[in-house]
């Protein structure tokens, strides 16, 4: 009886069920999830617009950063370093290193999405944390493509719109420090970063980076502490490797 109750699309000519339906992930569900991420993160563009304009960048410069760079953490890092009087080259280098992760995302997404070659240069602009997360969460290539496009489009449009509104608002309200909006950038960055720290290694890297950053700010030029803090990852991995090697040697000695 159980076999007779199998839905018709599955019975017909022995065809397999649609993976999206079988996993409970319809196109509309993918779109809903993607829009949720796009709108939730896109609103953070307002904080960037306020931070950038209040730190001396013009409206055109602020909007150009969101249109052309479009990677929140790097934008905040660049504006913060420039606002602190840092060298533009050093500030750009720090922002660059924060954005390097997107290149590694792209390597993985190119395999999952399998987009036509002529589309890839345009899609590369949307390869960021949020589009990668939504894409990787989908069960099929169709769902991944939908998730990537909807997340990227909604986030890009909303981020740039709220950047514009934030920059205009900063000019209208005057001193943003009096409103506490000077902390909006760092707070937004931490809010985006915290959920990504899931393993002990990731937390250790983040903690060491904070210690290096805060310890070196008083003694190094603006922008340089960000570059030095990037050494936290190889240092933590080196220590973990030594511990693993020592543990292996200890077990081998015990077995003997």
C-alpha positions as CSV (number, residue, x, y, z in Angstrom):
1,X,0.0,0.0,0.0
2,X,2.8,2.4,0.8
3,X,4.2,2.0,-2.7
4,X,0.8,2.8,-4.2
5,X,0.6,6.1,-2.4
6,X,3.9,7.3,-3.9
7,X,3.2,10.7,-5.7
8,X,2.6,10.4,-9.4
9,X,5.6,12.5,-10.5
10,X,7.9,10.0,-8.8
11,X,6.0,6.9,-10.1
12,X,6.0,8.0,-13.7
13,X,8.5,6.0,-15.7
14,X,10.6,5.5,-12.6
15,X,11.8,9.1,-12.5
16,X,13.4,10.4,-9.4
17,X,11.8,13.2,-7.3
18,X,12.9,16.8,-7.7
19,X,15.8,17.2,-5.3
20,X,14.5,20.6,-4.2
21,X,11.1,19.2,-3.4
22,X,12.5,16.1,-1.7
23,X,14.6,18.3,0.5
24,X,11.8,20.7,1.2
25,X,13.6,23.6,-0.6
26,X,11.4,25.1,-3.2
27,X,12.5,28.1,-5.4
28,X,10.3,30.4,-3.3
29,X,12.0,29.2,-0.1
30,X,15.4,29.9,-1.6
31,X,14.3,33.3,-2.7
32,X,12.8,34.1,0.7
33,X,16.0,33.1,2.5
34,X,18.2,35.0,0.1
35,X,16.1,38.2,0.4
36,X,16.2,37.9,4.2
37,X,20.0,37.9,4.2
38,X,20.1,40.6,1.5
39,X,17.8,43.0,3.4
40,X,19.2,42.3,6.9
41,X,22.8,43.0,5.9
42,X,22.0,45.6,3.3
43,X,20.7,47.9,6.0
44,X,24.2,48.0,7.4
45,X,25.2,50.2,4.4
46,X,23.7,53.1,6.3
47,X,26.3,52.7,9.0
48,X,29.1,52.8,6.4
49,X,27.6,55.9,4.8
50,X,27.5,57.7,8.1
51,X,31.0,56.5,9.1
52,X,32.6,57.4,5.8
53,X,31.0,60.9,5.4
54,X,31.6,61.8,9.1
55,X,35.3,60.9,8.7
56,X,35.9,63.3,5.8
57,X,35.1,61.4,2.6
58,X,32.9,63.1,0.1
59,X,29.5,61.9,-0.9
60,X,30.9,60.8,-4.3
61,X,33.9,59.0,-2.7
62,X,31.6,57.2,-0.2
63,X,29.2,56.0,-2.8
64,X,32.0,55.0,-5.2
65,X,33.5,52.7,-2.5
66,X,30.2,50.9,-2.1
67,X,29.6,50.6,-5.8
68,X,33.1,49.5,-6.8
69,X,34.5,47.8,-3.7
70,X,31.3,46.3,-2.2
71,X,32.8,44.3,0.7
72,X,31.8,45.8,4.0
73,X,34.7,44.9,6.2
74,X,37.2,46.2,3.7
75,X,35.3,49.4,3.3
76,X,35.1,50.1,7.0
77,X,38.8,49.2,7.4
78,X,39.8,51.6,4.7
79,X,37.7,54.5,5.9
80,X,38.8,53.9,9.5
81,X,42.5,54.0,8.6
82,X,42.2,57.1,6.5
83,X,40.2,58.9,9.2
84,X,42.9,58.1,11.7
85,X,45.5,59.8,9.5
86,X,46.9,56.6,8.1
87,X,48.9,56.5,4.9
88,X,46.5,55.8,1.9
89,X,48.8,53.0,0.7
90,X,48.8,51.3,4.1
91,X,45.0,51.8,4.4
92,X,44.4,50.3,1.0
93,X,46.7,47.4,1.8
94,X,44.8,46.6,5.0
95,X,41.5,46.7,3.1
96,X,43.0,44.5,0.4
97,X,44.1,41.8,2.8
98,X,40.6,41.7,4.4
99,X,39.1,41.3,0.9
100,X,41.5,38.5,-0.2
101,X,39.1,35.9,1.3
102,X,36.6,36.7,-1.5
103,X,39.1,35.3,-4.0
104,X,39.0,31.9,-2.2
105,X,35.2,32.1,-2.1
106,X,35.2,32.6,-5.8
107,X,37.2,29.4,-6.5
108,X,34.6,27.4,-4.7
109,X,31.6,29.1,-6.1
110,X,32.8,28.8,-9.6
111,X,32.7,25.0,-9.2
112,X,29.2,25.1,-7.6
113,X,27.5,27.6,-9.9
114,X,29.2,26.7,-13.2
115,X,28.2,30.0,-14.7
116,X,29.0,30.8,-18.4
117,X,32.4,32.4,-18.9
118,X,31.0,35.7,-20.0
119,X,29.0,36.1,-16.8
120,X,31.8,35.3,-14.4
121,X,33.5,38.7,-14.4
122,X,30.2,40.4,-13.5
123,X,29.3,37.7,-10.9
124,X,32.7,38.2,-9.2
125,X,31.5,41.6,-7.9
126,X,28.9,39.8,-5.8
127,X,31.3,37.2,-4.3
128,X,31.2,38.1,-0.6
129,X,30.5,36.5,2.7
130,X,26.7,36.6,2.5
131,X,26.3,35.3,-1.1
132,X,28.8,32.5,-0.4
133,X,26.9,31.4,2.8
134,X,23.6,31.4,1.0
135,X,25.0,29.5,-2.0
136,X,26.7,26.8,0.1
137,X,23.5,26.2,2.0
138,X,21.6,25.1,-1.1
139,X,21.2,21.4,-2.2
140,X,21.3,21.8,-6.0
141,X,22.9,23.9,-8.6
142,X,19.6,25.5,-9.5
143,X,19.0,26.5,-5.9
144,X,22.6,27.8,-5.6
145,X,22.2,30.0,-8.6
146,X,19.0,31.4,-7.4
147,X,20.4,32.0,-3.9
148,X,23.5,33.6,-5.3
149,X,21.7,36.0,-7.7
150,X,18.9,37.0,-5.3
151,X,21.3,37.6,-2.4
152,X,23.8,39.5,-4.5
153,X,21.2,41.6,-6.2
154,X,19.2,42.5,-3.2
155,X,22.3,43.2,-1.1
156,X,24.1,45.2,-3.7
157,X,21.0,47.5,-4.4
158,X,20.1,48.0,-0.7
159,X,23.8,48.4,0.5
160,X,24.4,51.2,-2.1
161,X,21.0,52.8,-1.4
162,X,21.6,52.9,2.4
163,X,25.2,54.1,1.9
164,X,23.8,57.1,0.0
165,X,21.2,57.7,2.7
166,X,23.8,57.4,5.5
167,X,26.2,59.8,3.8
168,X,23.4,62.3,3.3
169,X,22.2,61.9,6.9
170,X,25.7,62.4,8.3
171,X,25.9,65.7,6.5
172,X,22.5,66.7,7.9
173,X,23.1,65.8,11.6
174,X,26.6,67.2,11.9
175,X,28.8,65.8,14.6
176,X,28.2,62.0,14.5
177,X,30.3,61.4,17.6
178,X,27.8,63.3,19.6
179,X,25.2,60.8,18.5
180,X,27.4,57.8,19.1
181,X,27.4,57.0,15.4
182,X,31.2,57.0,15.2
183,X,30.9,53.5,16.7
184,X,28.5,52.2,14.1
185,X,31.2,51.0,11.7
186,X,33.1,48.8,14.2
187,X,29.9,47.6,15.8
188,X,28.5,46.5,12.4
189,X,31.8,44.8,11.6
190,X,31.8,42.8,14.8
191,X,28.1,41.9,14.4
192,X,29.0,40.4,10.9
193,X,32.1,38.7,12.2
194,X,30.9,37.1,15.4
195,X,28.5,34.5,13.9
196,X,31.4,33.2,11.7
197,X,33.6,32.3,14.6
198,X,32.4,28.7,15.2
199,X,35.6,26.7,15.9
200,X,38.2,27.0,18.6
201,X,40.8,27.9,16.0
202,X,38.7,30.7,14.6
203,X,38.1,32.1,18.0
204,X,41.8,31.9,18.9
205,X,42.7,33.7,15.7
206,X,40.2,36.5,16.4
207,X,41.3,36.9,20.0
208,X,45.0,37.0,19.1
209,X,44.3,39.5,16.3
210,X,42.5,41.8,18.7
211,X,45.4,41.6,21.2
212,X,47.9,42.4,18.5
213,X,45.8,45.2,17.1
214,X,45.1,46.9,20.4
215,X,48.7,46.5,21.6
216,X,50.3,48.0,18.5
217,X,47.9,50.9,17.9
218,X,49.8,53.2,20.3
219,X,53.3,52.4,18.8
220,X,52.7,51.9,15.1
221,X,51.4,54.3,12.4
222,X,47.7,54.1,11.5
223,X,46.8,51.2,9.3
224,X,49.9,49.1,10.1
225,X,48.4,47.3,13.2
226,X,45.8,45.9,10.8
227,X,48.5,44.3,8.7
228,X,50.3,42.9,11.7
229,X,47.1,41.5,13.1
230,X,46.8,39.4,10.0
231,X,49.8,37.3,11.4
232,X,47.4,35.9,14.0
233,X,46.2,33.2,11.7
234,X,49.6,31.6,10.8
235,X,50.7,32.0,14.4
236,X,47.7,30.1,15.8
237,X,48.1,27.4,13.1
238,X,51.8,27.0,13.8
239,X,51.1,26.5,17.6
240,X,48.4,24.0,16.9
241,X,50.7,22.1,14.5
242,X,53.4,21.9,17.1
243,X,50.9,20.7,19.7
244,X,49.6,18.0,17.3
245,X,53.1,16.9,16.5
246,X,54.1,16.7,20.1
247,X,51.0,14.7,20.9
248,X,51.7,12.3,18.1
249,X,55.3,11.8,19.3
250,X,54.1,11.3,22.9
251,X,51.7,8.6,21.8
252,X,54.4,6.9,19.7
253,X,56.7,6.9,22.7
254,X,54.1,5.4,24.9
255,X,53.3,2.6,22.4
256,X,57.0,1.6,22.4
